């Protein structure tokens, strides 16, 4: 199974339609985040990917990041209740509509940027990533949180 590519217009359209299908009252299937928090959390990952936000690499990522990267790049979807680095956590209340709109903008920006649009900085946990690895991780991360809320 090949992961769809946000760099391809049709796949990007599918992903953005799934984001648009979410509602403020979409029920959480697992996890602790409210839906507005999840939308903001997904934004952090996209901002890191396109270079708008830089996060420092910690020793845990340097040691365990390559192992985790190999596991997460496998074809299977991300599992439920996976650990999240503190820098990616969103704990305060968020306005769903505003966070969803911003997430849509960032997802479209990432997709339109294509393989040339990702940052050359290492991921704070996984380290250096290729354009395809950035794409796969962003797709799987968005898919994970959309499934978390039934989309």
N, C-alpha and C positions, 0 to 999 in steps of 0.2 A: 504494500500500500504506500503510495507516494503522498506526501503532504501537499495539499493545494498551495498555490503561491499567491501571496498578496501582491506580488509584482505583476500578476496577470489580471487584466481588467475584469474578466468574468468572475474569477475567484474573489477578487476584492469586492465586487458588487454583491456576491453571496454573503460575505462576512459583514459588510455594512448593512445589508438588509436584516441580518440577524440582530445586529445592534439596535437598529431602528424598531425591531419587533418587541424589544423589552419595554416593560411598563414599570412605573414606580412601585407597583404592587406585585410584580412578578415574584412568585414564591421561591425562596432559597431552598435548594435541594440538599446542600451540605455546607459546612464551613460556618464562620462567625461573621463575616463582613455583610453589611447591608448592601443593597444594590448600588447606591450612590458611591459608597466606599469602594466597591469592586470596580466601578467605572473609573474612578480616580486612580486606583491601584494599576489598572491596565495602562493608563496614561503614562505612569512613571516608566514602565517597561518600554513603551514606544519612544518616549523622550530620550531615554538612554540610547536606544537603537539608532535614532537619527542624529544624536549628538547634541541635543538641546540641554541635556542634564548629564553631568559627570558625577559618578559615585566612586569613592575610593575602594580599591581592592583590599580585602582583609586576608589574614593568613588562612582562615577557614576556606575561603574561595580558592586561594592559591593551592592549597593542599587537596581539597576535595572537589573543586570545580570541574577539573577535567573528567573525573569519574562520573559526576552527575551529568555533565554535558553529554557524554556517550549514551547514558541511559535515556535522557530526555529527547535525544535526536532519533531514537528508535521510532518505528512507525506507530506504535500504540499511542492513544490519547493520554494526556496527563491524568494521573490518578487524583482521587478526591483527597482533600485535607493535606496537601503537600506543604512542607515547611516554606516559609517566606522570610527572606532576609529583612531585618528591621528597617532598612532604607526604603523598602518597597511597601511597607505597611502603611495603611491609612486608618487612623483610629477615630478621627473626628467626624461628626455628622456632615453629610454632603447633600447638595441639591441635585437630585437625580437628573432632571432635564438638562441642567447646565453641564454636568459631568458627562452625560451621554453625548451631548453636542460636541464637546471638546474631544472626547474619544473618537467620534466619527471623523473630525478634522484631522486628528493625528494618524488614524488608520489610513485615511485616504492619502495623506502626505507621505507616509511610509511607502505605501503601494506605488504611488506615482513616481516617487524617487527612484524606484527600481534598485537593481544591484549596485548602482553607483551612489545611492543616496544614504547609505548607512554610515555610521561613524567608523573611524579607523582606530578609535580608542578601544582597549579591551573591555569586555563586559566585567562588571565588578565582581561577579562570582565565577563565571565560566572562562574568563580570559579571552584571548583572541578568537574572533569568530569570522568566518567567511560570510559573504553576502547570502549564500544559501542557508547557512546555519542561523543567521539573524532572522531570515524569512521563516524558516521552520519553527524556531522558538517563538516568534511573534504570533504566527498562526495558531500554534498549539496552545499558547497562553491565552489568547483571545477566546479560542474555542472552549477551553477549560472553564473560563468564567461565564461564558454565555450558556454552556450546559449547566453550570451551577444555578442559573436562574431560568432554566427551561427553554432557552432559545437555541 
